[in-house]
Amino acid sequence: MSKLSFAATAFVVAFSGATAQSAETRGACKADYDKFCAGIAPGSGIVACLNAKRDQLSATCKTALDSRKKK
């Protein structure tokens, strides 16, 4: 499996869930994940990585992460 495929799979698994909210977060943060947290494996803190880079994230991703916290 290529590194890109692994990273994409890791991202999907880390944000997987049955809710639409999870799908929205994945979509809203994919570019930010690819840019800042691509080396983070599932279960190793993808959301924590994104939160640590919060000042560099897109507004869309920040909003999606905030929505996760509220629910």
Secondary structure, 3 states (H helix, E strand, C coil): CCHHHHHHHHHHHHCCCCCHHHHHHHHHHHHHHHHHHCCCCCCCCHHHHHHHCHHHCCHHHHHHHHHHHHC
